[in-house]
Amino acid sequence: RVHLQGAEGALEVHAARWPSADPDHPLHSLAYAVRALPSPWDRTQLVALLPGFVVVNTSARTVFVCQAGSPQLLEVGPKERVPFHWYRASFPKKILIKFAQEGSAWSGPIDPSRIGTYMALIRNGSDRSLWGSRDAVLRVQVAIGQGGGGGGC
């Protein structure tokens, strides 16, 4: 009998039957937590799989998030929480953020595996009147979420 009670961690799942034959397949980062159930199910262990990364937008504006080098955008509305997965395993594991408004430029790359708070400068490339100022600073926090594993941005 294997005892994994209380175990937590993270894993990456390649979304391809033969990952070595297809380097451009998606990659899913997952977090897991193992808990024992109370009696009368005390011989059962609950394994919870959660997204490894969740984007939490606490701003009042819609943002786009993407993996560096990827054309695939994730739209996250104000006060929304959306799971994030890597679009391509072969691309850098960095994220870029920008506001959804026309003219917003991408932030610099952010490493979601490094816990901390970062300030991302988002330049307003074309229409300087969009926000009433030239550029915006977005606070990005990477933290371990409740329930084990993963980070949030």
Secondary structure, 3 states (H helix, E strand, C coil): CCCCCCCEEEEEEECCCCCCCCCCCCEEEEEEEEEECCCCCCCCEEEEEEECEEEECCCCCCEEEEECCCCCCEEECCCCEEEECECCCCCCCCEEEEECCCCECCCCCECCCCCEEEEEEEEECCCCCCCCCCEEEEEEEEEECCCCCCEEC
